[in-house]
Amino acid sequence: MKSRWNQALVVSNNIVHRTMLEFNLAKHGFVVTLAMNAKEAFLLAEKHHFGLVITDFQTPQGAGVDLARQLRFLGPYDETPLVLLADERDELDLDYVRNELWMLVIREPCNLTEVVEKIAAFYAPEQSAC
């Protein structure tokens, strides 16, 4: 049986972001599910509980902040780590995003490989050795 803690949901319509995040998360032991937009991600999250969610600020059919708000209202997601990738020009109410939604905000442009390494340092699922 798969643990929800090693399940990551990546929400981005940017193919480079999706590919980089999927590859680097998998290197750190995560099983990654990809979604192209916030609506698709929410439907996936209702059916399957993910242990980590990384979303772009803007996606087709919804913003990452709106997705986070919806997820926080679902019982299983009240303590799930949520990461928001936002362009440095995006206007955000950082107090609300950080204090009310408990989201880590990472400003772009950034090195996604380094972002995943930092997340994994605190949150990587345990890997068993043979």
Protein Blocks (a to p, Z undefined) as FASTA:
>chain_A
ZZfklpccdddfbfklmmmmmmmmmmnopacdddfbfklmmmmmmmpccfbdcddfbdgh
iafklmmmmmmmpmklmmgccdddddfklccdfklmmmmnopacddddddfklmmmmmmm
mmpccdddZZ
